[in-house]
Amino acid sequence: QVQLVESGGGLVQAGGSLRLSCAASGRTLTYYAMGWFRQAPGKEREFVTALSRSGSSTTYADSVKGRFTISRDNAKSTLSLQMNSLKPEDTAVYYCAARRIIFTTEYVATKADEYNYWGQGTQVTVSS
């Protein structure tokens, strides 16, 4: 069992930056593929970005490509999301997620139902 706790959300003006963190406890993240999802009011949860166990393989939603960067530190059991050039449409609750994977270090999971563990979410609000 792994517990995930997000932090770093807040209110920022359009064009600004935020860095989200996801701290894991209970297990090392070495055997977990990780991802970030978000959910805006009245909308379904959507994929933002994900990376493999090794951190070498990443995938981004088109809406955030070139603005967001995902990274991980397995030694510290943390996942990060650097968000630059934020837009009002980035406003949402952001969730980190983890999926245990044994067979490969390079698999990237992009669908919510692939993930076993979720954090409680952190609110990001971008004002225009």
N, C-alpha and C positions, 0 to 999 in steps of 0.2 A: 504494500500500500504506500502510495506517495501522496503527500499533501502539498498543494500549490497555493501560494499567497502572492497576489499581485500588489504592486505599489507604483507610485509615480504619476498617477493620473492627476488631473486638475483642470483649471480654466486657463486658456491661452488665447491670444489674439491670432487671427489668420496670418499666416506667414511665419509664425513662431515654431518653437520646437519643444518636445517633451521626450523624456526617456522613461519607458516603463521597465519595471523589473519583475521577475517572477522567481520567488525563492521556493525551493523544494525541500521538504523534510521527510524523513522516514526511509528514504532510499536515495542512493546516488543516482544521478541522471544519466550515467554512462550508457545504460541500456534502453534509453528512451528517446524516441523521436519526439520533437516538440513543435508546437505551433501557437500562433495567435489568431484569435477570432474576435469579431466585434458584433454588437447588436445595438442598433439604433431604435428609438421608440417606435413601436408600430411595425417594425420590420423583423424579418427573420435573421438569425445569427448567420454571419457570413465569414468566409475565410479571408484572412489578411496575409499571413505569411507562415512559412514552416521551414524547418531545417532538419537534417538527418542527425543521427547519433554522433557522427564525426564532426558535424558542423560544416562539412565541405560542400554539401548539396543543399540548395535553398530554392524556394519557389515563392513568388509574390503575386498577389492579385494585381491585375492591370491598374486598378485605381490607385495603388500605392507604390507601384514600381518607380524607382528612381528617387523616391522621397523617404521611404522607410527602410531600415536595415535591422535584420534579426541577427542575434549572436548568442552564443552560449559559453559558459565556463563550467565545464563538468567538475573541475576540482572544487569549485565553490557551490555547485548545484544550483546555478542560477541561469535564467534565460532573460535576455534583454530585447527591447524593441526601441530603437532610436527613430523618432518621428520628426522629420523636418518639413518645412514648407506646408504646415498644416492648413487645412481648409475647413470651412464650416461643415461640409459633408463628412468629415472624419469624426464628428461628434458621435459618441457611442460609449457603451460599456465594453471594455476590452478584457478578454479572457485569455489566459494561457492554458494550454492543454498538453498532456503527455500520453504517449502510447509506448508501451514496452515492446521492443523488437529485438529478436535474437538472431535472425537469419542473415542480417546484413547491417552494415554501418551506414549505408547510403540511401536507404529508403526515406522518402519524404511523403508524409501523410497530409493530404489537402482537404479531406472531408471530415466534418464534425463527428460522424458516426464511427470513424476509425479510432477515435481517442477514448481512452479509458478513464482518464483523470482530468479534472477541471478545477481551476481556481474559482474564487467567488466573484471576481471581476473588479475592475477599477474604472471609474468614470473619467472620460476625456471630453471636455467641452471646448469647442473652438468658436470664438465669437468673430463676427464679421466686422 
